[in-house]
Amino acid sequence: MKGTVLISGGGTGGHIMPGIALYEEFKSKGYNPVLLVGEGDVKFSSLQSIDNVYTYNAPTMWKNIFNLPVFTVQFISALLWTMRFITKNNVSAVIGMGGYVSAPSLVAALLKKIPVYLCEQNVIPGMVTNVFAKRAKAIFTTFEATSGYLKSEKIHTILCTGNPVRKQVLQHVERDAALKRFNMMHCKKVILVIGGSQGALKLNELMYDMLTQFPESFADTGIIWSTGTYSYEQFKDKLQNVTHRASIFLAPYILDVENSYAACDIAISRAGAGVLMELAAWGIPSILIPYPYAAKDHQKKNAMEFVKAQAAEIVENSHATAQKVAPLLFDLLDNDTLRNKMSARARSLARTNAAEDIVTYIAKDCDLKQ
């Protein structure tokens, strides 16, 4: 098939969502994109909208040497599967979105001598980007600072295009319509709590503690709260047993996230690159609490790019208590001028044409046929 491009990545929403954004853009331009994710990634509801998605058993890169035999067998199996897929479908290029899931497909592409491209979401490049950087025809980064970690005369091309964002997230929504969606038309201010694709127990505990310790401060305030699947039932039950004055929309995952962005005045969030660039696209001020166990502490590096731009405040995970975060949150909610300034600075970091720019580059570089 002409113009077939294999987009490979998984493990977290941070790798899958930009892959979906590229898939949408390739398809809208008449090419034939294929999305390849791990078998464990079928839990992501966003994949249900993709009509050309495949899964394979890409192994996790265990550090324990005793797992090496199992890893080797699974890796070779995934590699051979991808090589057959590339041949059968006449794949013209493979794009690695990061995560261990993309590794076998990138090796397969190199063995089949077809072009490889990489998308790096975070400031500090991940393992896959570092391993394949010198063999990739181009590396597309979210942050300008990433090039400083990839400097080498052997790397072909590094382009700061931004992180691809799904079309659904970028579609315009009127604030009044969004407030109505969450039954918050009466709210003077709205807070979005979002921990990434897996949710964040720390953020859930923080929001719950602020509600119970400062109940009066949340009068006339809406909270759009994405708990993650694992914590949803726990906090749903806990909230039924406390008295608070907030209007709360609680969900394990917000499918129509564009409405949550249109409705909110401020976000409390982890600092994965995907959610950061969505916040930037909507111009949303934020309090960022980076996940402290992210590889190479990359979430903190991501957050600092927004702090330096005066688009966000950062709170270390160990300091994220109700007593410390609540005063910061209420000060921001009460200061429209500061929030407006932060909103403008956030928008300055947005690159809403990232998907289009990446697709245009790859199509021209590979001479893809529509």
Beta strands, then each sheet from edge to edge (+ up, - down):
strand 1: 4-8
strand 2: 32-38
strand 3: 53-56
strand 4: 93-96
strand 5: 116-120
strand 6: 138-141
strand 7: 158-160
strand 8: 189-194
strand 9: 221-226
strand 10: 247-251
strand 11: 266-269
strand 12: 286-288
strand 13: 312-314
sheet 1: 3+ 2+ 1+ 4+ 5+ 6+ 7+
sheet 2: 10+ 9+ 8+ 11+ 12+ 13+
end
